[in-house]
Amino acid sequence: MTGMRFLVSPIALVLAASLAAVAPAAAQTRRPAAGAPRVYAATLPVEKMRNKQAVVTTSLGDIVIELLADAAPDHVGYVMKLAEERGYDGTTFHRAILRGLIQGGDPLSKDPSKKTQYGTGGLGVLKFRTNDLKHVRGAVSAVLRPGQPDSAGAQFFVCVSDQPTLDGQFTVFGRVVEGLEVAQQISEMAADANGLITDRVEIATVRIRDTPPPEPTPFETETAAQLAGYRAVLETTMGEVTVEFFPDRAPGHVRNFLRLSRLGVYDGTAFHRVVPGFVVQTGALTSRKAALTQKQRPFVANLPPEFNPTPHEAGILSMARGDDPASAQTSFFICLGKASSLDNKYTVFGRVLDGMPVVEALAKVPLNGEEPVTRVEITRVRIVPPAP
């Protein structure tokens, strides 16, 4: 709880520090200058703003935000207006709290020479809008001046982790549906004591699009006969290994392997366990160089066992698991020889079709216990569809 309370203050402190840098004596009391922006109200009806997404293209990758017009119509309308006017182009994510949140959208951040003023621009345009949406991981909310609830505008922040102490204090108007890993990467960048990011993380553009229809789940509809025609090529740092599948014996495991491969889950995993004469094992998420993306994460789940009488022998692919027979997820092993002790206890789902010499060479690498001294990695799993 203390960590969550800590995250309320930095937003106010960061903004207050910036305001003080501009006008230390009058930051909270100055009157709006002539020509100051008036309160904005959405010019489009809510039904015209529903099912819209903002694609925020940054120097580190895209963050896709589902806009919640029913919850905050004026805030969504203003974002759409600025995006159409290219008002966000060239701005930055200028502040961050480590794995907490990131802040961006200040028009002043287009100018690197105004870095000391970042966080003070583009505010005072929107009235506070209360709603029941929570500041959970991925929530997108409007930045405010300290103590001024009706001061939102162009600036926004993205929650990289749950921030329940912010609920009811800021207007949530969107949620990240893709690219949370980009937001987290930004939150982990070097920053000063006020959270000002050292390096420039530029927003190249914000593009509004209709929410696309859900993507079909990979390998959801293929029959067992169709699945049997697929091959997977494990591109490793020691060479390629081509495998075939047994969907007639373990259809769920075959679908899972092909699905995770198509989504790139196995890319960057290591052969973390080698037992000469027994197995080589890979696919564990703990060995993966990068965290799973927001798109990949929902597809990793425990698999019901599909034990079958196929014997464990050289070249066989079988799923690793814990003590629970239904605990297999991503990790699998390739047998180096006959392993009858595993029969009907682990799910066999395929075998090596080509590249067994690569597997055998892998089994001879220097080891520290059962772990290779030098990392041996699956750089990519390439899916080869059935021949026409």
N, C-alpha and C positions, 0 to 999 in steps of 0.2 A: 504493500500500500504506500509506503513512503516514496518508492520510485515513481508511482503514478502521480502523487501530489507534486513532486518536483517538476513534472512536465507542464503544470499549469503556468508557473511563474515565468519560464524563459520566454514565452511569446510576448508577455507584457514587458518583461525586462528588455528584450531585444528591441522591441519597438520604442520603448521609452528611451533607451540609450541613443537610438538614432534621432529621435525628436530632440533630445537634449543637445545632441551635437549640432543641430541646426539652430535651435533657439532655447538655450538653457533656462532662461527666466520665464518664458511664456509658452512652453510646450503645451500645457493643459488649459490655458486661459485665452489664447489669442482668438479673435473673431475671424470668421471667414473673410478672405480678401474679396475685393470686387472681382466679379467674373468667376468666382468659385463654382464648381459644378453643382447643379441642382440635384435633388433627390431623383434617382432614376426609377421609372416604372416600366415594366415590360410592355413592349408595343405589340407583341404577338400574343394571341390567346394560348392558354395552356395546352390545348389539344394540338397546336402547331409546334410545340416545343417538346412534346412527349417523344420517347423512342429516339433520342438523339445522343450522340457520343462526341466528346472532344478528344481528338487525337493530338496529344502533346508530344511533338518531336523534339527531343533534346540531343545534345552532343553525346549522350551515353545510351540512347535508345528511346523507344516510344513508351509513353504512359497513356493508356486509353481510359477515359473517365466517362462513365455512364452518368448523364445529367438527369437530375431528379426534379423535373419541372413542377410536379404537383406539390412537392415539399417546400420549394423555394423558387417560385416563378420569376420574381424580379432578379434574383441572383443568377439564375440560369439564362434569363433573357440578356443580362448584361455581359455574361461570358460569351454568348453567341454573337452579340453585337461587336464586342472587341475583337473576337476571332475574325469576323467578316471584314472588319476594318484593318486587320493585320496588326492590331494593337499589341499583341503579345510577341510578335516576331522580334527577336533580338534581345528580349528580356532574359533574366536568368533565374535559376533557383539559387538564391543568394544566402539563405540561412538554413541551418540544420541542427537538430538535436539527435545525437547518436542513437540510431535505431528507434527513434521516437517519432520525429516528423520532419518534413522539409517544407520550406516556404519560398514562394516565387510569385512572379507576375508584376512586380513593381516596374512601371514604365521608366523610372530613373535608372534602373539597372541596365538599360541599353547603353549607357555611357560609363565606361570603366573609370573615368576621372571623377565620378560622383559616388564612388564606393562608400564613402563615409555617410552618405545620405540614404543608402539602400534601406528599404523598409518604411520610408516616409511618404512615398509617392503613390498616386492612384487611389487614394482613400477618400472617405467622406461622400460617397455617392449613393449608398444603399442603406435603407432602414433595416434594423434587426428583424429577422423573421424567425420566430420560434417554431420548432417542429419536434417530433418524437424520435428523430434519427440519432443514433449513437455514434460517438467517435471511436468506432472500432477500426481495426487494421484495414486500410484502404479507403476510409472515409475522407472526403474532400470538403473543406470548410473555409469560410471567409475570414480573413485576417481583420482585426479591429485595432483601432487606437486604444491604448489603455484607458479604461473607465468611460469609453464612449461607444455604447452599443450600436448607435446609428452611424457608424463610420466605415462600413465595409465598402469595397470597391473592386479594383482589378486584382489585388493580391489575394492569394489563397494558400492554404497549407494542406498537405497530404499526411495522414496518419500512417506511419510505418508500423506501429504497434497500437494496441488498444489504449485509448486515453480517456477513461470514464470520467475523470475529473473535469473534462472540458464540456461534458454534456450540458446542454441548456445555456451555455455561455457564448457559443459561436454557432453560426448557421451552417449546418451541413447541407450541401447542395449537389453532391455527387459522390460516386464511389468508383474506385479503380477496379476495372474488370480485366485489365491486362497490363503487365509491366510493373507490378509491385516490386519485383526484384531490382528494377532500375531505380525506383524511389529509395529502396533500402541502400543501394550502392551510393546514391547521393548522400544519404544520411550518415554514411560511414566516412565521408571525406573529411580531410583536415579542416578544422574551423578554429576561430579565435574564441576568447572567453565569452563573447556575446553571441556566439553561434554563427558568425559571418564566415562563409566558406572561403577558404584560401584561394582555390582555383576557380576559374569561371566555368559554370555549367549552364550553357546557353540554351534557351528555348528557340529553336529555329523557326517554328511555326506552331500554331494551334489551328487544327482543321476540324470543322463540324461535319459530321456525317450521320446518316440514318443508322440506327442500330442494326447491324447485320443479323440475319437469321442464325440460330445456333448451328455450329459446325457439326456434321454427323460424327458420331463416335467411330474412330477407326476400327475396322475389322469387326463390326457389330453384326453385319447381315450376311457375311459369306457363309456358305455351307461348308461342312467338313471336307467334302471333295474339293471345293475351291481352295480352302486353306492349305490343303496338301500340296498344291502346286506352287506355293510360295517358297522362296529360299531367303536366307539371311546371310550376308557376308559380314563377318566380324573383322573390321579393319583394325589391326592391332599394331603396336610399335615393333612387333617382331614378324609381321606378315599377315596375310589374310587367311581366314578360316570360314568355309562355307558350310552352312548347316541346313538340313531338311527337317520337316516336322511330322508329328504323328497325331493329327487332329482326331482320328478315329479312336484314339486311346485317351487323350487328354485335351479335349477341345477348349476348355476354359484356359488352360495354361498356354496353349498355342496362341489363342487370341490375345491373351495378356502380353506374351512376349512380342508378338508382332506389333501390337498397339504401342507398347512402351518404346520399342525400337523406332517406330514411325515418329513418335513424339520427341525422340532424342534423349530419352531418359538414360540410356546406357552409354551415351557418348561421354567420354571423360572419366569413366569408371576404371578401376585398376583390377588386375589379377592379384587379389590381396592374400590369397592362400594357395600354397603349392605343397602337396604331399606326394613326393615321388612314388610312382608305382600305384598310386591311389586316385587322386583327383587334382585338377586345377580349378579354382573357384574365382568367380568375378561377379560384377553387377551390383555389389552392395552400395547403397547410397552413401554410406560413411566414407567410401573411397572416391566419391565423385568430386571433381575439382570445384564445381560450382553448385550452389544450392538449386533445388528444383525451382522451375519457374511457376508462376501463378497458373499457367495453362497446363503444366505437367502434373502438378501436385494432386488434383482430384482423381487421377487415374491410378495412383499407387494405393493398393488396398490388399488386405489379406485374401488369399485364395483358398477355397475349399479343396481338400486333397482329391486327386484323381489317380490314386494308386492303381497300377495295372501290372500284368504279369511280365512285361518286357524286362529282360534281365539287364542289370547294370554291367556293362562290359566296355572295352576300349571304344572311345568315340561317342558314347551315349551322353546326351544332355539331360540333366535332371535338376529339379528345383531344390535349393537349400531351404531349410526351415529351422525353427526353434523346437522346443519341446512339444509345443502344440502342433498337431498335424495340420491345422488350418492357419499356420503362421507364415507360409511362404509369401513373398512379395516380389522382390526384384532379383535377388541373388541366385545364381545357378552355378552348376559345376559340370565339368567334362571329365568323364572317367578315363583314366590312363590304362586300366586293365580290368579284369574281372573283379567285381565287388559285390558278391552275393549277399553280404550282410545288409546291403541297402535295399534289396529287392522287396517290393510291396510296402516299403516304409517311406520312400521318397518318390515323387511323381516324375516319371520319365516322359519327356515330351518331344524329343528329337534326337538327331545324331549328326556327327560330322560327316559331310559328304565329300569335302575336299579340304586339304590343309592340315591333316593330322600331323605331318612333320613339324609344323609350327607349334602345335600343342605339345608335342614331345620335346621340342627344343626349349619351350617355356618351362617344362618340368625339370630341366637341367640347370636353370639359372641359380646363381649363389643365393642362399637363403639366410635370413636371420630368424631362426625358429621355422615358422611356416610362411613367413612373408619375404618376398623377393627383396634383396638388398637394393637393387635398382628397379625403379617403378616400371612395370609393364602394363600398358594401358590399352583399352578399347578407345580408339580415337573416334570411331563412328560405326554404327551398324547400318548397313545398306540393305534395303529390302528389294528383292528381285521378284517381280510379279510372274505369274504363270505364263508360259509361252502361249501365244495365240493359237 
